Amino acid sequence: MPLLGFGTWQITGDQAYDAVREALDVGYRHLDTATMYGNEAEVGRAIRDSGVPREDIFVTTKLPPSQVGKERQTIAASLAALDLDRVDLWLIHWPPSSGRQSLAAWQEFRAVRDEGLTRAIGVSNYDTAEIDALVEATGETPAVNQIRWGPALYDARMVADHRDRGVVLEGYSPFKTTNLSDRVLAGIARAHGVTPSQVVLRWHLDHGFVAIPKSATPARIRENFDVFGFSLTEDELRQLDAMAG
């Protein structure tokens, strides 16, 4: 899974199609969508029209908790909309209202994975205890936990908990969770000749976190991908980690 992905939350219709086409043209090879986003068809059409080989693109979609008990219908609808034989990662979008429902969904996710409809399975917005409950009941560890994340939310214990369990930490809303006018962040950006947003994304990559920035603006889509020409020092990473207070 590429560490830098392209998020599609709140982007629908032609805007979603155009944004995903731009992202693929720029070089993104990781696309993140969800049943509740209502844009899987546009994401799939953009993939088909891009000319990028399907095997080069990592596609994630998600099951809303309201669809627990309808996992097969939901993944079938997602694959039909995306016009794909399988996705690369399927996530439970956030924990259902009860642990029993969460476990039932996880069991269905395992079966869907074993049937080849998704390469990997994971969760989103789960805490450590909720992940442990799934593992204890099934022996199956989620490949990924997608959560709100950024320097201002950095939690060394949470990072260690994910690492110890072999769960990839994937961050969404990297800019909404960060004060982009922060003095330290702005100073690091100036030192590298980049924008604060690019520093935030580089912080994710240098820590080994997956980041999925979202934008419908072509210039921002390009800017967000242009983060491979510099790296942060250990001291800069520590300064940014300290934004969490």
Beta strands, then each sheet from edge to edge (+ up, - down):
strand 1: 6-7
strand 2: 30-32
strand 3: 58-63
strand 4: 87-92
strand 5: 118-124
strand 6: 144-148
strand 7: 168-172
strand 8: 210-211
sheet 1: 1+ 2+ 3+ 4+ 5+ 6+ 7+ 8+
end
